């Protein structure tokens, strides 16, 4: 859900039109839209270098982990998942809500990694590394927009 | 319920794609039209009863439907009709704000035709009056906002016919 569908759902529950206040909030959301799209494009255009730097940092911190064990399948899956998480974060930035991240990234993620026998502590650390290298890439303001989504993701993956 | 943003995100997510150039352009134009949409919603909400009155006058009032034997005859049925007109207007306004018709499918059109048929409500007259409402709103809001609302009035009509 975006702030727009949320406001509509609230209004519909009371069978009324949106109030001036709600429309103003949506108006701001529309106004900031270009900025959110710009930030999402930065993530999209830099995803390869984010993953490369992020995984290097991750393997330095967590040397003993399946993706660093010399098994190329494990390594490829780890890099693929990192790309997925960055993608979901770029969606969350665009819609201005954790919803896409929650629906496709966090819900069930712990159970999945547990059953794959990948240590959750390491997955969370990997996300922390991605967060660091991503924020280094962004201006202070843009970083403030993106950071909460990483925090949500890290929280959601903590054992 | 979806809006222009969540629809694009969902379809990209299913394909595992980042939002591509064309999606970004769509979103940009949606965001640019935000001011228009919010202002249109405000004008409509301030004049719903006028819109419904004009719509009924335009499409229904002077036809057989309001006379004995017609489907708007007796005030009870007349009242039910204007209530439904108000629903159509409100949900079309929601959909226009969202830039997406899914709310109409989920909350208005789902089962509506079957309901009308079983109640004996004439679908043809309903479609005609939704078209009349489209014209009334178009006159009131001007061409740009009118065109945007028109998309969702047409969606209601195609869902009914």
Interface residues (C-beta under 8 A of the other chain):
Chain A: X1 X2 X4 X5 X8 X9 X11 X12 X15 X17 X18 X20 X23 X24 X26 X27 X29 X30 X31 X33 X34 X37 X40 X41 X44 X47 X84 X87 X88 X90 X91 X94 X95 X99 X100 X104
Chain B: X1 X2 X3 X5 X6 X9 X12 X13 X16 X17 X18 X19 X24 X27 X28 X30 X31 X32 X33 X34 X35 X37 X38 X41 X42 X44 X45 X48 X90 X93 X94 X97 X98 X103 X107
